[in-house]
Amino acid sequence: MENVLNPLIGGLLIGLSSSLLLGGIGRIAGISGILGSSLAKFHVDNLWKYYFLFGLILGGFFMYVVYPQMFHYKISFSESKLIIAGLLVGYGTRLGSGCTSGHGVCGVARMAKRSFVATLTFILFGILTVAVQGALS
């Protein structure tokens, strides 16, 4: 039952937090946009972004303290492959004008056409990646 509850609770928390952000201050919880613009020149209008990012880090640390067994996994790829993958993800979020949190959670909920297209593209390429990896294994 734990395998069903963890994603369900996580999804509810993501939905609640993105709804609170949109309803509270009228901002969309697109992580790549928040991170990208917060790395630019500091501006007091971006203060909410720093709080948001700090909350993500603090939440991860809290989960590590409370539920450390969630963090016992082994990454089977080299550091260079992880760096390349990270750069590709970053490039993809810029190319797609957002990431899965911005498009998949917030954009689809607002019925944005470009978010539907982006989310379907994410899912399609996720399926293709798994199929190719499975075929190569």
C-alpha positions in Angstrom: 0.0 0.0 0.0 3.0 2.3 0.7 3.9 2.2 -3.1 0.5 3.7 -3.9 0.3 6.3 -1.1 3.7 7.9 -1.5 3.1 9.1 -5.1 -0.5 10.0 -4.3 0.6 12.2 -1.3 3.4 13.7 -3.3 1.0 14.6 -6.2 -1.5 16.1 -3.8 1.3 18.2 -2.2 2.5 19.4 -5.6 -1.0 20.3 -6.6 -1.7 22.1 -3.3 1.5 24.0 -3.4 1.2 25.1 -7.0 -2.5 26.1 -6.4 -1.4 28.1 -3.3 1.3 29.9 -5.3 -1.1 30.7 -8.2 -4.0 31.7 -5.9 -1.8 33.5 -3.3 0.5 35.6 -5.5 -0.6 34.8 -9.0 2.6 33.0 -10.0 3.0 29.7 -11.8 5.2 27.0 -10.2 7.4 26.3 -13.2 10.6 25.2 -11.6 12.9 25.8 -14.6 11.5 29.3 -15.0 11.8 30.1 -11.3 15.4 28.8 -11.1 16.5 30.3 -14.4 15.3 33.8 -13.6 16.5 33.7 -10.0 20.0 33.0 -11.2 20.0 36.3 -13.0 20.7 39.6 -11.3 19.2 39.8 -7.9 16.0 41.8 -7.7 13.7 42.3 -4.7 10.7 41.4 -6.9 12.2 37.9 -7.2 12.3 37.4 -3.5 9.4 34.9 -3.7 11.4 32.8 -6.1 14.3 32.5 -3.6 11.8 31.5 -0.8 10.3 28.9 -3.2 13.6 27.4 -4.1 14.7 27.4 -0.4 11.5 25.6 0.4 12.2 22.9 -2.1 15.7 22.4 -0.6 14.3 22.5 2.9 11.6 20.0 2.0 14.1 17.6 0.6 16.3 17.9 3.7 13.2 17.4 5.9 12.3 14.2 4.0 15.9 13.0 4.3 15.8 13.4 8.1 12.3 11.9 8.5 12.4 9.2 5.9 16.1 8.5 5.0 15.4 5.1 3.4 13.9 7.0 0.4 17.4 8.2 -0.4 19.1 4.8 -0.5 19.5 4.2 -4.2 22.4 3.7 -6.5 23.0 5.6 -9.7 24.4 3.3 -12.3 25.6 6.0 -14.7 29.0 7.8 -14.8 29.2 11.4 -13.7 29.9 12.5 -17.3 26.6 10.9 -18.5 24.7 12.5 -15.6 26.2 15.9 -16.5 25.3 15.5 -20.2 21.8 14.4 -19.2 21.4 17.4 -17.0 22.6 19.8 -19.7 20.2 18.1 -22.2 17.3 18.5 -19.7 18.2 22.2 -19.2 18.4 22.8 -22.9 15.1 21.0 -23.4 13.3 23.2 -20.8 14.6 26.3 -22.6 13.6 24.9 -26.0 10.1 23.9 -24.7 9.6 27.1 -22.8 9.2 25.2 -19.5 9.5 21.9 -17.8 7.1 19.2 -16.6 6.1 21.1 -13.5 5.3 24.3 -15.4 3.5 22.6 -18.4 2.3 19.3 -16.9 1.1 20.5 -13.6 0.3 24.1 -14.0 -0.2 24.6 -17.7 -2.5 21.7 -18.2 -4.6 22.7 -15.2 -5.0 26.1 -16.8 -6.0 24.4 -20.1 -3.1 26.0 -22.0 -2.8 24.5 -25.5 1.0 24.7 -25.6 1.2 22.9 -22.3 -0.9 20.1 -23.6 1.4 19.8 -26.6 4.5 20.0 -24.4 3.2 17.5 -21.9 2.3 15.0 -24.7 5.8 15.5 -26.1 7.4 14.8 -22.7 5.3 11.6 -22.3 6.0 10.5 -25.9 9.8 10.9 -25.6 9.7 9.3 -22.1 8.0 6.2 -23.7 10.5 6.2 -26.6 13.5 6.5 -24.2 12.3 3.6 -22.1 11.6 1.5 -25.3 15.1 2.2 -26.7 16.8 1.5 -23.3 14.8 -1.7 -23.1 15.8 -2.8 -26.6 19.5 -2.0 -25.9 19.6 -3.9 -22.6 
